[in-house]
Structure formats: structure tokens, C-alpha cells
Amino acid sequence: MKTSSAKAKGRKLQQWFANVLVETLGLDSEDIESRPMGSQGEDIILGKQSRQLFPFSVECKNQEAVNVWKAYEQASENCKGYEPLVVIKRNRHKPLVVIDAEKFVQLIKHEE
């Protein structure tokens, strides 16, 4: 696959997830931005208001063979104190989210 095609796949996943956050959580679309491909840091930039509702640092990987551990490590390195979260996707499959297991249990506990 060409580099430009791979970047387009990644950009599409970032934009999709940003839109899901806007539509599902009611975030202000002007307070959330999909970072350009090849940029350092988080893949989705959240403003102050959005970060209060969604305190995660997002890394997106749209690849057929994702090294989940490396992707999570990258998210952890870029998280700036927020909880790392990885969105993974491959062709003809639904996107999945990877977060720390203990954090996941805390989130479930707060829902009760």
C-alpha cells in the first residue's frame, strides 16, 4: 500500500472517531480536532471543555496488523497525564478501543 493511501486510512479513522465523540457525547465540533497525519503527539486534539467530558489521549491505528502493545506505548508516551486510549481498525472489521484494564473497571464502577 502506498504511504499516501495508508495515511488516508489513518486520517479517515481519526475523523470518524472525532465525529463519534461529537455526536455521542455532544462535544463542540470546534473544540475537537483530528491532527494532521505525521504530526507528533495525540491523534485527536481536545480543547478544555471536551477534555473535561472525555479525559483520554487518543491514538488511532487503521492497519491490517496492529502491534497493540506498541500502539498503547505510543499513546502512553503522548498522553500528557490523561488516560491513554487506542482506537484500532482493520478492513471489514469494526473499530475497537484498547484501554488499561484497571481504568476500564473504574469506568464501569462509576456507571453504577
Secondary structure as a PSIPRED ss2 file (coil, helix, strand):
# PSIPRED VFORMAT (PSIPRED V4.0)

   1 M C   1.000  0.000  0.000
   2 K C   1.000  0.000  0.000
   3 T H   0.000  1.000  0.000
   4 S H   0.000  1.000  0.000
   5 S H   0.000  1.000  0.000
   6 A H   0.000  1.000  0.000
   7 K H   0.000  1.000  0.000
   8 A H   0.000  1.000  0.000
   9 K H   0.000  1.000  0.000
  10 G H   0.000  1.000  0.000
  11 R H   0.000  1.000  0.000
  12 K H   0.000  1.000  0.000
  13 L H   0.000  1.000  0.000
  14 Q H   0.000  1.000  0.000
  15 Q H   0.000  1.000  0.000
  16 W H   0.000  1.000  0.000
  17 F H   0.000  1.000  0.000
  18 A H   0.000  1.000  0.000
  19 N H   0.000  1.000  0.000
  20 V H   0.000  1.000  0.000
  21 L H   0.000  1.000  0.000
  22 V H   0.000  1.000  0.000
  23 E H   0.000  1.000  0.000
  24 T H   0.000  1.000  0.000
  25 L H   0.000  1.000  0.000
  26 G C   1.000  0.000  0.000
  27 L C   1.000  0.000  0.000
  28 D C   1.000  0.000  0.000
  29 S H   0.000  1.000  0.000
  30 E H   0.000  1.000  0.000
  31 D H   0.000  1.000  0.000
  32 I E   0.000  0.000  1.000
  33 E E   0.000  0.000  1.000
  34 S E   0.000  0.000  1.000
  35 R C   1.000  0.000  0.000
  36 P C   1.000  0.000  0.000
  37 M C   1.000  0.000  0.000
  38 G C   1.000  0.000  0.000
  39 S C   1.000  0.000  0.000
  40 Q C   1.000  0.000  0.000
  41 G C   1.000  0.000  0.000
  42 E C   1.000  0.000  0.000
  43 D C   1.000  0.000  0.000
  44 I E   0.000  0.000  1.000
  45 I E   0.000  0.000  1.000
  46 L E   0.000  0.000  1.000
  47 G C   1.000  0.000  0.000
  48 K H   0.000  1.000  0.000
  49 Q H   0.000  1.000  0.000
  50 S H   0.000  1.000  0.000
  51 R H   0.000  1.000  0.000
  52 Q H   0.000  1.000  0.000
  53 L H   0.000  1.000  0.000
  54 F C   1.000  0.000  0.000
  55 P C   1.000  0.000  0.000
  56 F E   0.000  0.000  1.000
  57 S E   0.000  0.000  1.000
  58 V E   0.000  0.000  1.000
  59 E E   0.000  0.000  1.000
  60 C E   0.000  0.000  1.000
  61 K E   0.000  0.000  1.000
  62 N E   0.000  0.000  1.000
  63 Q C   1.000  0.000  0.000
  64 E C   1.000  0.000  0.000
  65 A C   1.000  0.000  0.000
  66 V C   1.000  0.000  0.000
  67 N C   1.000  0.000  0.000
  68 V H   0.000  1.000  0.000
  69 W H   0.000  1.000  0.000
  70 K H   0.000  1.000  0.000
  71 A H   0.000  1.000  0.000
  72 Y H   0.000  1.000  0.000
  73 E H   0.000  1.000  0.000
  74 Q H   0.000  1.000  0.000
  75 A H   0.000  1.000  0.000
  76 S H   0.000  1.000  0.000
  77 E H   0.000  1.000  0.000
  78 N C   1.000  0.000  0.000
  79 C C   1.000  0.000  0.000
  80 K C   1.000  0.000  0.000
  81 G C   1.000  0.000  0.000
  82 Y C   1.000  0.000  0.000
  83 E E   0.000  0.000  1.000
  84 P E   0.000  0.000  1.000
  85 L E   0.000  0.000  1.000
  86 V E   0.000  0.000  1.000
  87 V E   0.000  0.000  1.000
  88 I E   0.000  0.000  1.000
  89 K E   0.000  0.000  1.000
  90 R C   1.000  0.000  0.000
  91 N C   1.000  0.000  0.000
  92 R C   1.000  0.000  0.000
  93 H C   1.000  0.000  0.000
  94 K C   1.000  0.000  0.000
  95 P C   1.000  0.000  0.000
  96 L E   0.000  0.000  1.000
  97 V E   0.000  0.000  1.000
  98 V E   0.000  0.000  1.000
  99 I C   1.000  0.000  0.000
 100 D C   1.000  0.000  0.000
 101 A H   0.000  1.000  0.000
 102 E H   0.000  1.000  0.000
 103 K H   0.000  1.000  0.000
 104 F H   0.000  1.000  0.000
 105 V H   0.000  1.000  0.000
 106 Q H   0.000  1.000  0.000
 107 L H   0.000  1.000  0.000
 108 I H   0.000  1.000  0.000
 109 K H   0.000  1.000  0.000
 110 H H   0.000  1.000  0.000
 111 E H   0.000  1.000  0.000
 112 E C   1.000  0.000  0.000
